[in-house]
Amino acid sequence: MNLQVENTDERLCSQCNIPMFEGFYFESNGTHYCSEECLTKVISWQEYLMIYDDGNGDAFWTDWYDC
């Protein structure tokens, strides 16, 4: 299967390296994760929730469809 993806601005999952249009983003180091599966290979879900801090933290889920 050959997927053609345009305008990702090099947003690749930091774990599996696939192009992303939505996913988890960490502002402090610019890492992106396409899914909870990829995210939890690096940190636990509980660690993510602590960093997310009810939307006031350094990590969040977002999309880049309008870019």
PDB file of N, H, CA, C and O in Angstrom:
ATOM      1  N   MET A   1       0.844  -1.173   0.000  1.00  0.00           N
ATOM      2  CA  MET A   1       0.000   0.000   0.000  1.00  0.00           C
ATOM      3  C   MET A   1       0.890   1.237   0.000  1.00  0.00           C
ATOM      4  O   MET A   1       1.802   1.339   0.820  1.00  0.00           O
ATOM      5  N   ASN A   2       0.642   2.162  -0.893  1.00  0.00           N
ATOM      6  H   ASN A   2      -0.100   2.079  -1.559  1.00  0.00           H
ATOM      7  CA  ASN A   2       1.425   3.383  -0.996  1.00  0.00           C
ATOM      8  C   ASN A   2       0.550   4.566  -0.607  1.00  0.00           C
ATOM      9  O   ASN A   2      -0.342   4.949  -1.363  1.00  0.00           O
ATOM     10  N   LEU A   3       0.793   5.150   0.563  1.00  0.00           N
ATOM     11  H   LEU A   3       1.518   4.839   1.178  1.00  0.00           H
ATOM     12  CA  LEU A   3       0.026   6.298   1.019  1.00  0.00           C
ATOM     13  C   LEU A   3       0.722   7.571   0.586  1.00  0.00           C
ATOM     14  O   LEU A   3       1.927   7.722   0.787  1.00  0.00           O
ATOM     15  N   GLN A   4      -0.014   8.476   0.001  1.00  0.00           N
ATOM     16  H   GLN A   4      -0.993   8.354  -0.163  1.00  0.00           H
ATOM     17  CA  GLN A   4       0.535   9.769  -0.362  1.00  0.00           C
ATOM     18  C   GLN A   4      -0.005  10.783   0.622  1.00  0.00           C
ATOM     19  O   GLN A   4      -1.218  10.950   0.746  1.00  0.00           O
ATOM     20  N   VAL A   5       0.879  11.454   1.314  1.00  0.00           N
ATOM     21  H   VAL A   5       1.864  11.319   1.213  1.00  0.00           H
ATOM     22  CA  VAL A   5       0.489  12.438   2.306  1.00  0.00           C
ATOM     23  C   VAL A   5       1.195  13.742   1.973  1.00  0.00           C
ATOM     24  O   VAL A   5       2.405  13.770   1.747  1.00  0.00           O
ATOM     25  N   GLU A   6       0.416  14.827   1.946  1.00  0.00           N
ATOM     26  H   GLU A   6      -0.567  14.804   2.130  1.00  0.00           H
ATOM     27  CA  GLU A   6       0.990  16.128   1.659  1.00  0.00           C
ATOM     28  C   GLU A   6       0.743  17.072   2.818  1.00  0.00           C
ATOM     29  O   GLU A   6      -0.159  16.846   3.625  1.00  0.00           O
ATOM     30  N   ASN A   7       1.538  18.131   2.907  1.00  0.00           N
ATOM     31  H   ASN A   7       2.270  18.315   2.251  1.00  0.00           H
ATOM     32  CA  ASN A   7       1.368  19.204   3.886  1.00  0.00           C
ATOM     33  C   ASN A   7       1.403  18.742   5.331  1.00  0.00           C
ATOM     34  O   ASN A   7       0.629  19.242   6.147  1.00  0.00           O
ATOM     35  N   THR A   8       2.266  17.816   5.669  1.00  0.00           N
ATOM     36  H   THR A   8       2.894  17.410   5.006  1.00  0.00           H
ATOM     37  CA  THR A   8       2.397  17.419   7.062  1.00  0.00           C
ATOM     38  C   THR A   8       3.401  18.295   7.781  1.00  0.00           C
ATOM     39  O   THR A   8       3.519  18.212   9.003  1.00  0.00           O
ATOM     40  N   ASP A   9       4.135  19.143   7.049  1.00  0.00           N
ATOM     41  H   ASP A   9       4.039  19.211   6.056  1.00  0.00           H
ATOM     42  CA  ASP A   9       5.179  19.977   7.643  1.00  0.00           C
ATOM     43  C   ASP A   9       6.110  19.156   8.513  1.00  0.00           C
ATOM     44  O   ASP A   9       6.543  19.598   9.577  1.00  0.00           O
ATOM     45  N   GLU A  10       6.411  17.952   8.044  1.00  0.00           N
ATOM     46  H   GLU A  10       6.060  17.593   7.179  1.00  0.00           H
ATOM     47  CA  GLU A  10       7.324  17.058   8.753  1.00  0.00           C
ATOM     48  C   GLU A  10       6.811  16.636  10.129  1.00  0.00           C
ATOM     49  O   GLU A  10       7.607  16.333  11.018  1.00  0.00           O
ATOM     50  N   ARG A  11       5.501  16.614  10.310  1.00  0.00           N
ATOM     51  H   ARG A  11       4.855  16.860   9.588  1.00  0.00           H
ATOM     52  CA  ARG A  11       4.949  16.102  11.567  1.00  0.00           C
ATOM     53  C   ARG A  11       4.894  14.591  11.476  1.00  0.00           C
ATOM     54  O   ARG A  11       3.952  14.013  10.934  1.00  0.00           O
ATOM     55  N   LEU A  12       5.914  13.975  12.014  1.00  0.00           N
ATOM     56  H   LEU A  12       6.679  14.444  12.454  1.00  0.00           H
ATOM     57  CA  LEU A  12       6.001  12.522  12.010  1.00  0.00           C
ATOM     58  C   LEU A  12       5.918  12.031  13.441  1.00  0.00           C
ATOM     59  O   LEU A  12       6.426  12.676  14.359  1.00  0.00           O
ATOM     60  N   CYS A  13       5.280  10.895  13.628  1.00  0.00           N
ATOM     61  H   CYS A  13       4.868  10.372  12.883  1.00  0.00           H
ATOM     62  CA  CYS A  13       5.210  10.298  14.955  1.00  0.00           C
ATOM     63  C   CYS A  13       6.636  10.021  15.442  1.00  0.00           C
ATOM     64  O   CYS A  13       7.443   9.425  14.728  1.00  0.00           O
ATOM     65  N   SER A  14       6.926  10.454  16.641  1.00  0.00           N
ATOM     66  H   SER A  14       6.271  10.938  17.221  1.00  0.00           H
ATOM     67  CA  SER A  14       8.263  10.267  17.208  1.00  0.00           C
ATOM     68  C   SER A  14       8.555   8.811  17.533  1.00  0.00           C
ATOM     69  O   SER A  14       9.705   8.454  17.791  1.00  0.00           O
ATOM     70  N   GLN A  15       7.534   7.967  17.524  1.00  0.00           N
ATOM     71  H   GLN A  15       6.600   8.256  17.314  1.00  0.00           H
ATOM     72  CA  GLN A  15       7.721   6.551  17.820  1.00  0.00           C
ATOM     73  C   GLN A  15       7.747   5.701  16.553  1.00  0.00           C
ATOM     74  O   GLN A  15       8.686   4.932  16.346  1.00  0.00           O
ATOM     75  N   CYS A  16       6.725   5.831  15.702  1.00  0.00           N
ATOM     76  H   CYS A  16       5.963   6.456  15.870  1.00  0.00           H
ATOM     77  CA  CYS A  16       6.629   4.954  14.528  1.00  0.00           C
ATOM     78  C   CYS A  16       6.969   5.653  13.210  1.00  0.00           C
ATOM     79  O   CYS A  16       7.060   5.008  12.166  1.00  0.00           O
ATOM     80  N   ASN A  17       7.156   6.972  13.265  1.00  0.00           N
ATOM     81  H   ASN A  17       7.082   7.496  14.114  1.00  0.00           H
ATOM     82  CA  ASN A  17       7.629   7.755  12.133  1.00  0.00           C
ATOM     83  C   ASN A  17       6.634   7.905  10.984  1.00  0.00           C
ATOM     84  O   ASN A  17       7.046   8.201   9.862  1.00  0.00           O
ATOM     85  N   ILE A  18       5.327   7.708  11.231  1.00  0.00           N
ATOM     86  H   ILE A  18       4.993   7.467  12.142  1.00  0.00           H
ATOM     87  CA  ILE A  18       4.350   7.917  10.162  1.00  0.00           C
ATOM     88  C   ILE A  18       3.916   9.386  10.153  1.00  0.00           C
ATOM     89  O   ILE A  18       3.925  10.029  11.203  1.00  0.00           O
ATOM     90  N   PRO A  19       3.533   9.934   8.980  1.00  0.00           N
ATOM     91  CA  PRO A  19       3.031  11.304   8.908  1.00  0.00           C
ATOM     92  C   PRO A  19       1.753  11.447   9.730  1.00  0.00           C
ATOM     93  O   PRO A  19       0.944  10.524   9.814  1.00  0.00           O
ATOM     94  N   MET A  20       1.590  12.617  10.331  1.00  0.00           N
ATOM     95  H   MET A  20       2.248  13.368  10.262  1.00  0.00           H
ATOM     96  CA  MET A  20       0.459  12.840  11.237  1.00  0.00           C
ATOM     97  C   MET A  20      -0.338  14.075  10.848  1.00  0.00           C
ATOM     98  O   MET A  20       0.222  15.065  10.378  1.00  0.00           O
ATOM     99  N   PHE A  21      -1.653  14.009  11.049  1.00  0.00           N
ATOM    100  H   PHE A  21      -2.108  13.205  11.432  1.00  0.00           H
ATOM    101  CA  PHE A  21      -2.538  15.161  10.952  1.00  0.00           C
ATOM    102  C   PHE A  21      -3.233  15.420  12.284  1.00  0.00           C
ATOM    103  O   PHE A  21      -3.892  16.446  12.451  1.00  0.00           O
ATOM    104  N   GLU A  22      -3.091  14.497  13.228  1.00  0.00           N
ATOM    105  H   GLU A  22      -2.556  13.664  13.092  1.00  0.00           H
ATOM    106  CA  GLU A  22      -3.612  14.670  14.585  1.00  0.00           C
ATOM    107  C   GLU A  22      -2.832  13.756  15.502  1.00  0.00           C
ATOM    108  O   GLU A  22      -2.272  12.747  15.073  1.00  0.00           O
ATOM    109  N   GLY A  23      -2.804  14.127  16.779  1.00  0.00           N
ATOM    110  H   GLY A  23      -3.259  14.946  17.127  1.00  0.00           H
ATOM    111  CA  GLY A  23      -2.094  13.284  17.725  1.00  0.00           C
ATOM    112  C   GLY A  23      -1.682  14.029  18.973  1.00  0.00           C
ATOM    113  O   GLY A  23      -2.083  15.171  19.196  1.00  0.00           O
ATOM    114  N   PHE A  24      -0.887  13.377  19.773  1.00  0.00           N
ATOM    115  H   PHE A  24      -0.561  12.449  19.592  1.00  0.00           H
ATOM    116  CA  PHE A  24      -0.383  13.951  21.015  1.00  0.00           C
ATOM    117  C   PHE A  24       0.837  14.808  20.697  1.00  0.00           C
ATOM    118  O   PHE A  24       1.675  14.431  19.878  1.00  0.00           O
ATOM    119  N   TYR A  25       0.927  15.963  21.350  1.00  0.00           N
ATOM    120  H   TYR A  25       0.246  16.269  22.015  1.00  0.00           H
ATOM    121  CA  TYR A  25       2.049  16.872  21.125  1.00  0.00           C
ATOM    122  C   TYR A  25       2.613  17.317  22.469  1.00  0.00           C
ATOM    123  O   TYR A  25       1.866  17.648  23.391  1.00  0.00           O
ATOM    124  N   PHE A  26       3.938  17.321  22.568  1.00  0.00           N
ATOM    125  H   PHE A  26       4.544  17.053  21.820  1.00  0.00           H
ATOM    126  CA  PHE A  26       4.637  17.784  23.763  1.00  0.00           C
ATOM    127  C   PHE A  26       5.397  19.056  23.408  1.00  0.00           C
ATOM    128  O   PHE A  26       6.342  19.023  22.620  1.00  0.00           O
ATOM    129  N   GLU A  27       4.979  20.181  23.994  1.00  0.00           N
ATOM    130  H   GLU A  27       4.212  20.208  24.634  1.00  0.00           H
ATOM    131  CA  GLU A  27       5.596  21.464  23.669  1.00  0.00           C
ATOM    132  C   GLU A  27       7.059  21.546  24.101  1.00  0.00           C
ATOM    133  O   GLU A  27       7.869  22.140  23.390  1.00  0.00           O
ATOM    134  N   SER A  28       7.410  20.976  25.224  1.00  0.00           N
ATOM    135  H   SER A  28       6.751  20.494  25.802  1.00  0.00           H
ATOM    136  CA  SER A  28       8.758  21.140  25.769  1.00  0.00           C
ATOM    137  C   SER A  28       9.851  20.598  24.858  1.00  0.00           C
ATOM    138  O   SER A  28      10.943  21.163  24.796  1.00  0.00           O
ATOM    139  N   ASN A  29       9.567  19.511  24.153  1.00  0.00           N
ATOM    140  H   ASN A  29       8.680  19.052  24.204  1.00  0.00           H
ATOM    141  CA  ASN A  29      10.601  18.939  23.299  1.00  0.00           C
ATOM    142  C   ASN A  29      10.141  18.715  21.850  1.00  0.00           C
ATOM    143  O   ASN A  29      10.895  18.182  21.036  1.00  0.00           O
ATOM    144  N   GLY A  30       8.909  19.120  21.528  1.00  0.00           N
ATOM    145  H   GLY A  30       8.296  19.554  22.189  1.00  0.00           H
ATOM    146  CA  GLY A  30       8.413  19.036  20.160  1.00  0.00           C
ATOM    147  C   GLY A  30       8.122  17.640  19.659  1.00  0.00           C
ATOM    148  O   GLY A  30       8.034  17.428  18.449  1.00  0.00           O
ATOM    149  N   THR A  31       7.969  16.671  20.566  1.00  0.00           N
ATOM    150  H   THR A  31       8.041  16.844  21.548  1.00  0.00           H
ATOM    151  CA  THR A  31       7.668  15.313  20.129  1.00  0.00           C
ATOM    152  C   THR A  31       6.181  15.169  19.813  1.00  0.00           C
ATOM    153  O   THR A  31       5.333  15.852  20.388  1.00  0.00           O
ATOM    154  N   HIS A  32       5.893  14.263  18.885  1.00  0.00           N
ATOM    155  H   HIS A  32       6.582  13.708  18.418  1.00  0.00           H
ATOM    156  CA  HIS A  32       4.528  13.973  18.443  1.00  0.00           C
ATOM    157  C   HIS A  32       4.313  12.469  18.535  1.00  0.00           C
ATOM    158  O   HIS A  32       5.229  11.688  18.276  1.00  0.00           O
ATOM    159  N   TYR A  33       3.098  12.065  18.905  1.00  0.00           N
ATOM    160  H   TYR A  33       2.354  12.699  19.116  1.00  0.00           H
ATOM    161  CA  TYR A  33       2.741  10.647  18.928  1.00  0.00           C
ATOM    162  C   TYR A  33       1.381  10.496  18.274  1.00  0.00           C
ATOM    163  O   TYR A  33       0.441  11.212  18.617  1.00  0.00           O
ATOM    164  N   CYS A  34       1.272   9.570  17.336  1.00  0.00           N
ATOM    165  H   CYS A  34       2.037   8.989  17.057  1.00  0.00           H
ATOM    166  CA  CYS A  34       0.062   9.432  16.529  1.00  0.00           C
ATOM    167  C   CYS A  34      -1.079   8.737  17.264  1.00  0.00           C
ATOM    168  O   CYS A  34      -2.239   8.869  16.876  1.00  0.00           O
ATOM    169  N   SER A  35      -0.757   8.007  18.311  1.00  0.00           N
ATOM    170  H   SER A  35       0.186   7.899  18.626  1.00  0.00           H
ATOM    171  CA  SER A  35      -1.792   7.230  18.990  1.00  0.00           C
ATOM    172  C   SER A  35      -1.396   6.995  20.447  1.00  0.00           C
ATOM    173  O   SER A  35      -0.248   7.195  20.847  1.00  0.00           O
ATOM    174  N   GLU A  36      -2.379   6.568  21.214  1.00  0.00           N
ATOM    175  H   GLU A  36      -3.311   6.406  20.890  1.00  0.00           H
ATOM    176  CA  GLU A  36      -2.093   6.200  22.598  1.00  0.00           C
ATOM    177  C   GLU A  36      -1.109   5.032  22.641  1.00  0.00           C
ATOM    178  O   GLU A  36      -0.280   4.942  23.546  1.00  0.00           O
ATOM    179  N   GLU A  37      -1.206   4.149  21.666  1.00  0.00           N
ATOM    180  H   GLU A  37      -1.879   4.222  20.930  1.00  0.00           H
ATOM    181  CA  GLU A  37      -0.292   3.010  21.604  1.00  0.00           C
ATOM    182  C   GLU A  37       1.160   3.479  21.475  1.00  0.00           C
ATOM    183  O   GLU A  37       2.033   2.995  22.196  1.00  0.00           O
ATOM    184  N   CYS A  38       1.419   4.411  20.568  1.00  0.00           N
ATOM    185  H   CYS A  38       0.710   4.804  19.982  1.00  0.00           H
ATOM    186  CA  CYS A  38       2.793   4.914  20.406  1.00  0.00           C
ATOM    187  C   CYS A  38       3.226   5.718  21.628  1.00  0.00           C
ATOM    188  O   CYS A  38       4.364   5.597  22.082  1.00  0.00           O
ATOM    189  N   LEU A  39       2.329   6.529  22.155  1.00  0.00           N
ATOM    190  H   LEU A  39       1.405   6.627  21.786  1.00  0.00           H
ATOM    191  CA  LEU A  39       2.642   7.336  23.335  1.00  0.00           C
ATOM    192  C   LEU A  39       3.060   6.468  24.515  1.00  0.00           C
ATOM    193  O   LEU A  39       4.055   6.744  25.186  1.00  0.00           O
ATOM    194  N   THR A  40       2.285   5.415  24.756  1.00  0.00           N
ATOM    195  H   THR A  40       1.477   5.191  24.211  1.00  0.00           H
ATOM    196  CA  THR A  40       2.545   4.591  25.941  1.00  0.00           C
ATOM    197  C   THR A  40       3.713   3.627  25.769  1.00  0.00           C
ATOM    198  O   THR A  40       4.030   2.869  26.687  1.00  0.00           O
ATOM    199  N   LYS A  41       4.345   3.647  24.622  1.00  0.00           N
ATOM    200  H   LYS A  41       4.088   4.262  23.877  1.00  0.00           H
ATOM    201  CA  LYS A  41       5.612   2.931  24.479  1.00  0.00           C
ATOM    202  C   LYS A  41       6.749   3.750  25.078  1.00  0.00           C
ATOM    203  O   LYS A  41       7.822   3.223  25.372  1.00  0.00           O
ATOM    204  N   VAL A  42       6.500   5.053  25.255  1.00  0.00           N
ATOM    205  H   VAL A  42       5.629   5.481  25.016  1.00  0.00           H
ATOM    206  CA  VAL A  42       7.521   5.974  25.744  1.00  0.00           C
ATOM    207  C   VAL A  42       7.266   6.364  27.197  1.00  0.00           C
ATOM    208  O   VAL A  42       8.190   6.376  28.011  1.00  0.00           O
ATOM    209  N   ILE A  43       6.007   6.685  27.524  1.00  0.00           N
ATOM    210  H   ILE A  43       5.257   6.675  26.863  1.00  0.00           H
ATOM    211  CA  ILE A  43       5.630   7.025  28.909  1.00  0.00           C
ATOM    212  C   ILE A  43       4.305   6.342  29.227  1.00  0.00           C
ATOM    213  O   ILE A  43       3.570   5.948  28.322  1.00  0.00           O
ATOM    214  N   SER A  44       4.010   6.207  30.490  1.00  0.00           N
ATOM    215  H   SER A  44       4.607   6.527  31.225  1.00  0.00           H
ATOM    216  CA  SER A  44       2.742   5.592  30.872  1.00  0.00           C
ATOM    217  C   SER A  44       1.600   6.587  30.677  1.00  0.00           C
ATOM    218  O   SER A  44       1.829   7.793  30.594  1.00  0.00           O
ATOM    219  N   TRP A  45       0.378   6.081  30.605  1.00  0.00           N
ATOM    220  H   TRP A  45       0.191   5.101  30.673  1.00  0.00           H
ATOM    221  CA  TRP A  45      -0.791   6.946  30.483  1.00  0.00           C
ATOM    222  C   TRP A  45      -0.900   7.873  31.696  1.00  0.00           C
ATOM    223  O   TRP A  45      -1.266   9.039  31.551  1.00  0.00           O
ATOM    224  N   GLN A  46      -0.588   7.368  32.876  1.00  0.00           N
ATOM    225  H   GLN A  46      -0.290   6.420  32.993  1.00  0.00           H
ATOM    226  CA  GLN A  46      -0.620   8.190  34.091  1.00  0.00           C
ATOM    227  C   GLN A  46       0.400   9.329  34.014  1.00  0.00           C
ATOM    228  O   GLN A  46       0.106  10.451  34.426  1.00  0.00           O
ATOM    229  N   GLU A  47       1.587   9.048  33.492  1.00  0.00           N
ATOM    230  H   GLU A  47       1.826   8.137  33.157  1.00  0.00           H
ATOM    231  CA  GLU A  47       2.593  10.109  33.318  1.00  0.00           C
ATOM    232  C   GLU A  47       2.092  11.161  32.329  1.00  0.00           C
ATOM    233  O   GLU A  47       2.278  12.359  32.542  1.00  0.00           O
ATOM    234  N   TYR A  48       1.460  10.710  31.255  1.00  0.00           N
ATOM    235  H   TYR A  48       1.309   9.736  31.082  1.00  0.00           H
ATOM    236  CA  TYR A  48       0.903  11.656  30.287  1.00  0.00           C
ATOM    237  C   TYR A  48      -0.139  12.545  30.954  1.00  0.00           C
ATOM    238  O   TYR A  48      -0.123  13.762  30.764  1.00  0.00           O
ATOM    239  N   LEU A  49      -1.037  11.962  31.726  1.00  0.00           N
ATOM    240  H   LEU A  49      -1.050  10.974  31.880  1.00  0.00           H
ATOM    241  CA  LEU A  49      -2.081  12.750  32.382  1.00  0.00           C
ATOM    242  C   LEU A  49      -1.493  13.786  33.332  1.00  0.00           C
ATOM    243  O   LEU A  49      -2.027  14.888  33.455  1.00  0.00           O
ATOM    244  N   MET A  50      -0.403  13.443  34.000  1.00  0.00           N
ATOM    245  H   MET A  50       0.031  12.548  33.900  1.00  0.00           H
ATOM    246  CA  MET A  50       0.257  14.418  34.885  1.00  0.00           C
ATOM    247  C   MET A  50       0.844  15.573  34.065  1.00  0.00           C
ATOM    248  O   MET A  50       0.747  16.731  34.470  1.00  0.00           O
ATOM    249  N   ILE A  51       1.443  15.265  32.928  1.00  0.00           N
ATOM    250  H   ILE A  51       1.521  14.324  32.599  1.00  0.00           H
ATOM    251  CA  ILE A  51       2.020  16.305  32.073  1.00  0.00           C
ATOM    252  C   ILE A  51       0.911  17.137  31.424  1.00  0.00           C
ATOM    253  O   ILE A  51       1.049  18.352  31.284  1.00  0.00           O
ATOM    254  N   TYR A  52      -0.176  16.492  31.032  1.00  0.00           N
ATOM    255  H   TYR A  52      -0.287  15.505  31.146  1.00  0.00           H
ATOM    256  CA  TYR A  52      -1.328  17.161  30.430  1.00  0.00           C
ATOM    257  C   TYR A  52      -1.955  18.158  31.408  1.00  0.00           C
ATOM    258  O   TYR A  52      -2.341  19.258  31.014  1.00  0.00           O
ATOM    259  N   ASP A  53      -2.055  17.774  32.675  1.00  0.00           N
ATOM    260  H   ASP A  53      -1.742  16.880  32.996  1.00  0.00           H
ATOM    261  CA  ASP A  53      -2.518  18.654  33.761  1.00  0.00           C
ATOM    262  C   ASP A  53      -3.845  19.345  33.445  1.00  0.00           C
ATOM    263  O   ASP A  53      -3.940  20.570  33.514  1.00  0.00           O
ATOM    264  N   ASP A  54      -4.864  18.563  33.101  1.00  0.00           N
ATOM    265  H   ASP A  54      -4.787  17.568  33.045  1.00  0.00           H
ATOM    266  CA  ASP A  54      -6.198  19.082  32.801  1.00  0.00           C
ATOM    267  C   ASP A  54      -6.186  20.193  31.750  1.00  0.00           C
ATOM    268  O   ASP A  54      -6.971  21.136  31.841  1.00  0.00           O
ATOM    269  N   GLY A  55      -5.317  20.091  30.769  1.00  0.00           N
ATOM    270  H   GLY A  55      -4.679  19.325  30.694  1.00  0.00           H
ATOM    271  CA  GLY A  55      -5.244  21.078  29.700  1.00  0.00           C
ATOM    272  C   GLY A  55      -4.330  22.253  29.988  1.00  0.00           C
ATOM    273  O   GLY A  55      -4.166  23.129  29.139  1.00  0.00           O
ATOM    274  N   ASN A  56      -3.735  22.288  31.168  1.00  0.00           N
ATOM    275  H   ASN A  56      -3.868  21.576  31.858  1.00  0.00           H
ATOM    276  CA  ASN A  56      -2.867  23.402  31.539  1.00  0.00           C
ATOM    277  C   ASN A  56      -1.391  23.050  31.461  1.00  0.00           C
ATOM    278  O   ASN A  56      -0.543  23.869  31.812  1.00  0.00           O
ATOM    279  N   GLY A  57      -1.078  21.868  31.014  1.00  0.00           N
ATOM    280  H   GLY A  57      -1.768  21.202  30.728  1.00  0.00           H
ATOM    281  CA  GLY A  57       0.305  21.406  31.018  1.00  0.00           C
ATOM    282  C   GLY A  57       0.986  21.518  29.672  1.00  0.00           C
ATOM    283  O   GLY A  57       0.563  22.263  28.789  1.00  0.00           O
ATOM    284  N   ASP A  58       2.044  20.759  29.546  1.00  0.00           N
ATOM    285  H   ASP A  58       2.388  20.153  30.264  1.00  0.00           H
ATOM    286  CA  ASP A  58       2.936  20.801  28.392  1.00  0.00           C
ATOM    287  C   ASP A  58       2.515  19.862  27.258  1.00  0.00           C
ATOM    288  O   ASP A  58       3.049  19.964  26.153  1.00  0.00           O
ATOM    289  N   ALA A  59       1.579  18.960  27.505  1.00  0.00           N
ATOM    290  H   ALA A  59       1.146  18.878  28.402  1.00  0.00           H
ATOM    291  CA  ALA A  59       1.206  17.962  26.502  1.00  0.00           C
ATOM    292  C   ALA A  59      -0.303  18.011  26.253  1.00  0.00           C
ATOM    293  O   ALA A  59      -1.093  18.297  27.153  1.00  0.00           O
ATOM    294  N   PHE A  60      -0.676  17.724  25.003  1.00  0.00           N
ATOM    295  H   PHE A  60      -0.034  17.491  24.272  1.00  0.00           H
ATOM    296  CA  PHE A  60      -2.096  17.726  24.664  1.00  0.00           C
ATOM    297  C   PHE A  60      -2.311  17.004  23.343  1.00  0.00           C
ATOM    298  O   PHE A  60      -1.366  16.720  22.607  1.00  0.00           O
ATOM    299  N   TRP A  61      -3.597  16.710  23.055  1.00  0.00           N
ATOM    300  H   TRP A  61      -4.365  16.942  23.652  1.00  0.00           H
ATOM    301  CA  TRP A  61      -4.008  16.125  21.781  1.00  0.00           C
ATOM    302  C   TRP A  61      -4.427  17.288  20.887  1.00  0.00           C
ATOM    303  O   TRP A  61      -5.115  18.202  21.338  1.00  0.00           O
ATOM    304  N   THR A  62      -4.019  17.256  19.638  1.00  0.00           N
ATOM    305  H   THR A  62      -3.459  16.513  19.271  1.00  0.00           H
ATOM    306  CA  THR A  62      -4.378  18.331  18.718  1.00  0.00           C
ATOM    307  C   THR A  62      -4.486  17.787  17.302  1.00  0.00           C
ATOM    308  O   THR A  62      -4.185  16.620  17.048  1.00  0.00           O
ATOM    309  N   ASP A  63      -4.918  18.643  16.386  1.00  0.00           N
ATOM    310  H   ASP A  63      -5.163  19.590  16.593  1.00  0.00           H
ATOM    311  CA  ASP A  63      -4.902  18.275  14.972  1.00  0.00           C
ATOM    312  C   ASP A  63      -4.335  19.430  14.176  1.00  0.00           C
ATOM    313  O   ASP A  63      -4.293  20.569  14.643  1.00  0.00           O
ATOM    314  N   TRP A  64      -3.897  19.118  12.958  1.00  0.00           N
ATOM    315  H   TRP A  64      -3.932  18.193  12.578  1.00  0.00           H
ATOM    316  CA  TRP A  64      -3.298  20.105  12.081  1.00  0.00           C
ATOM    317  C   TRP A  64      -4.039  20.107  10.750  1.00  0.00           C
ATOM    318  O   TRP A  64      -3.418  20.301   9.706  1.00  0.00           O
ATOM    319  N   TYR A  65      -5.338  19.900  10.764  1.00  0.00           N
ATOM    320  H   TYR A  65      -5.843  19.743  11.612  1.00  0.00           H
ATOM    321  CA  TYR A  65      -6.113  19.854   9.525  1.00  0.00           C
ATOM    322  C   TYR A  65      -6.242  21.217   8.865  1.00  0.00           C
ATOM    323  O   TYR A  65      -6.342  21.302   7.641  1.00  0.00           O
ATOM    324  N   ASP A  66      -6.241  22.282   9.652  1.00  0.00           N
ATOM    325  H   ASP A  66      -6.160  22.214  10.646  1.00  0.00           H
ATOM    326  CA  ASP A  66      -6.442  23.633   9.114  1.00  0.00           C
ATOM    327  C   ASP A  66      -5.152  24.324   8.707  1.00  0.00           C
ATOM    328  O   ASP A  66      -5.177  25.467   8.250  1.00  0.00           O
ATOM    329  N   CYS A  67      -4.029  23.642   8.868  1.00  0.00           N
ATOM    330  H   CYS A  67      -4.009  22.714   9.239  1.00  0.00           H
ATOM    331  CA  CYS A  67      -2.740  24.289   8.564  1.00  0.00           C
ATOM    332  C   CYS A  67      -2.478  24.317   7.088  1.00  0.00           C
ATOM    333  O   CYS A  67      -1.443  24.823   6.654  1.00  0.00           O
TER     334      CYS A  67
END
